[in-house]
């Protein structure tokens, strides 16, 4: 793989992750900022989990979760015909999960600072 291929792959991954992360993280952050539900601390902990787990542990769990023998990996193979492990689609999914707290937490802080009347 040539250096330019690596750069383009990185740009494509960053663009894809941002594109998919915005519509997912914005409602989560808004709900966390406005909700008084008892489920809120659990969701906050789940969103922050990628910050706590070491990257090697997360990678191991992604391999188990995305493998074609698992429920999620098998479902993806049925729909698309390709495996999530060692594919660009799997890389995007893993990047979405890993990047979620970096998008949700700043948005959550911003939504908390907006008056409810607005």
N, C-alpha and C positions, 0 to 999 in steps of 0.2 A: 504494500500500500504506500503510495506516494504521499508526501507531506500535504499537498493540496487536497487530496482525498480526505485526509484526517481533518483538515480545517473545514471542509464542506460538510462532513458528517457532523462535526461539532455544531456548526451553524444550523444545520437542519434539525438536530436534536433540541437545541435551545429554542428555536422558533416553534417547533411542534409542542414542546413542553409548555411554553408560555401560552400558546394558542389554546391548548386544552385546559390549562390550569386556571385561567381567568374565569371562565363560566362555572368551574367547580368550586374554587376557593372563595369567590365573592359571596355567594349565598351562605356558605358555612360561616364565614367571618361575620356577616350581618346577623345571622341567627345567634351566634355566640355572644355578640355585643348586646343584643336586645332580649334574649331569652332569660327567663327565670326558672326554667325547667330543671328538674333534678338530674336530667341526663347531660346537662351542660358540662360539668366537670369531667365526666367520662369521655365525652367527645373532645374536650380540650386535651386530655391526656393522650387520646388516640392520635390526634393531629400532631402532638409534640413528640410522639414515640420515635420518629426517625432522627430526632436530635439526640436522643439518649442512647440508642443502639449503635454499637460500632459498625462501620461500613462492611466489614467482613461478615458479621452476623446477618446484617440486612441482605447482603448478596446471597448468602446461604439460604435464607428464608425465601428470597425471590426465586432461586433455582428450584426449591421444593414446591413453591406455590405455582410456578409457571410450567412445570414439567408436564408433558402430555398425559401422564397417568393421574394427575390431580384433577379435581373438579373444574377449577378455573382454566387450567392448561388444556384439559380435554375438551371443554366447551369451546375454547378458542380454536382448537384444531378442527372441530366439527364445523364451525362457522366459516373459517377462512382457509382451512386446508394446510396451514403452516403452524409450526410450533412457536411459542413465545420465547422459549429458551434460546439464547444466542441469535436473536433476530432483532431487527430495528424496532419492531412493534414492542417486543419485550423490554427493550432499552427505554422506549418512551414511557411505558407503564411504570417501570422502576423509577425513572426520573420524576414522573408525576408524584408518586408516593413519597420519594425522598425530598422533593422540593415543596411539598404541600405546606409544611410549617413556615417556610421562608416567605410564603405568599399570604397565608392566613393570619399569622400573628401581626404583621404591620397593618393589614386591612382591619383586623379586629380592633386594634388600638385607634385607628382612624374613625371607625364607626362608633366606638365608645365616646369619642370626643365630640361627635355631632349631636346637637340637642335633638330630643325626640320629636319636637314640633316640626323640625325640618324634614 
